[in-house]
Amino acid sequence: MTKVDQSMSNNTRHLTGMHSALRRLALPTLLALAGLCAGGPAGAAGERPVAQGVIAVPAALAAPAAAVPAPTFPVEPAAPVAPPAPVLTNGLVRVPDGRLLAPDIARIVTRGELVVAMLKVDTPPFFFFDDAGQWTGLEVGLAQSLAKELGVKLRFNREAGTFNAVVDLLANGQADLAISKLSRTLARTQTIAFSDAYLTLNHSLILNRVKFAQLSHGRPLPEVIRNFNGSIGVIAKSSFADYARTNFPHAKVQEFPTWNEVLVALHKGEIVSAYRDEFEVKRVLKADPTVSLVLRTVTLKDLEDTLGIGVAVTDTTLLAYVNQFLAQRTEKLDIQKVLQALDR
């Protein structure tokens, strides 16, 4: 039989009693301190705030602390609940007026605004401010008609300083469409889609008569043009900068910030030719017929520049909508109508 030390037994009973007394004394104090900590001042700068909430305490432990009032905190109003996302039905989006629309069309209709990217440099008669300060032009009217058909307002994004920058605005999601005398090129169709052409123009050259005579050495004009190895001035980062390198691989292509700077260089004889569409070339002669004494023009009937409306590659229904819109238009543009628009 195991013998139990009587003094050890007495010590144990004594410690157990002290432990019980301390527990009864410490628990209310700890709970009170917890309340003070919860309602105290915010932590030092840089500390991550901690969400305040209710801590559930088992009833058996909480009973001794009944006399200590629980701290109360003001309740912040709940943030407004965002409206549920539009319900998709067979890939369509139900817009606020109840219609079911393709997602790319619904985006514009729900926003209530069609955003069109357009070059910030006025280009009459396509887009410009007239003498009365009115924003007008052939392509402005085109954009206005599209917005009207969609039943939304129209806003132009004119941040782009070059034609390629207009393409970038669309590709980066900063516009729904790009309508800005944009040529449909292979390089651009790698980042955006184009509608069917709404205007087709031939390519054209303006030649400095003296410089071209020095280059040709009496050879026939077609032969010199086919194997052109002189200098060609173009607008930097434009479709014709690409066209020049493709169609005249032996030429020295010089890029200028603006078309006016190209023409100045041509007049001075710093370049042999300037390259652009037939409208812009004919416009030079229309503005000042006397320049024909110094310059001559050549229209390249086998090379076409087709203008289209730019659409994001993901907006396939919007592209189909734009194409149908163009097909239904009764007024079709051509070079003569564009030239006539300059006289209005």
WOHUFEN-V635004 format. One record per pair of residues at least 6 apart in sequence whose C-alpha atoms are under 7 Angstrom apart, sorted by the first residue. I is the first residue (numbers start at 0). J is the second residue. Records with the same first field share a line. If there is no record, write none. Layout:
I=J + J
This chain:
27=63 + 64
30=64
31=67
34=69 + 70
38=70
85=92 + 93
86=92 + 93
87=93
91=99 + 100 + 101 + 102
92=99 + 100 + 101 + 102 + 105
93=99 + 100
94=105 + 109
101=316
103=314 + 316 + 317
104=317
107=113
108=151
111=151 + 152
112=151 + 152 + 153 + 154
113=146 + 151 + 152 + 153 + 154 + 175
114=153 + 154 + 155 + 156 + 174 + 175 + 176
115=154 + 155 + 156 + 174 + 175 + 176 + 177 + 178
116=155 + 156 + 157 + 165 + 168 + 169 + 174 + 176 + 177 + 178
117=155 + 156 + 157 + 165 + 177 + 178 + 179
118=157 + 159 + 160 + 161 + 162 + 165 + 179
119=157 + 158 + 159 + 160
120=160
121=127
123=136
124=136 + 137 + 340 + 341
125=136 + 137 + 138 + 139
126=135 + 136 + 137 + 138 + 139
127=134 + 135 + 136
128=134 + 135
129=135
138=178
143=153
146=152 + 153
159=165
161=236
162=181 + 236 + 237
163=236 + 237
165=177
166=177
168=174
169=175 + 176 + 177 + 311
170=190 + 191 + 311
175=310
176=308 + 309 + 310
177=308 + 309 + 310
178=308 + 309
180=306
181=306 + 307
182=238 + 304 + 305 + 306 + 307
183=193 + 305 + 306 + 307
184=238
191=309 + 310 + 311 + 312
192=309 + 310 + 311 + 312
193=307 + 308 + 309 + 310
194=307 + 308 + 309 + 318 + 321 + 322
195=307 + 322
196=305 + 306 + 307
197=306 + 307 + 325 + 332
198=305 + 306 + 332 + 333
199=303 + 304 + 305 + 306 + 333
200=276 + 277 + 303 + 304 + 305 + 334
201=276 + 277 + 298 + 299 + 300 + 302 + 303 + 304
202=275 + 276 + 277 + 298 + 299 + 302 + 303 + 304
203=274 + 275 + 276 + 277 + 280 + 297 + 298 + 299
204=272 + 273 + 274 + 275 + 296 + 297 + 298
205=272 + 273 + 274 + 280 + 294 + 295 + 296 + 297
206=271 + 272 + 273 + 294 + 295 + 296
207=265 + 266 + 268 + 271 + 272 + 293 + 294 + 295
208=293 + 294 + 295
210=268 + 271
211=271
215=223
227=247 + 249 + 250
228=249 + 250 + 251
229=250 + 251 + 271
230=250 + 251 + 252 + 253 + 270 + 271 + 272
231=250 + 251 + 252 + 253 + 270 + 271 + 272 + 273 + 274
232=252 + 253 + 254 + 261 + 270 + 272 + 273 + 274
233=239 + 240 + 253 + 254 + 255 + 261 + 273 + 274
234=240 + 254 + 255 + 256 + 257 + 258
235=254 + 255 + 256
239=274 + 275
243=252
255=261
261=273
264=270
265=271 + 272 + 273
276=304
277=298
278=334
284=290 + 291
310=318
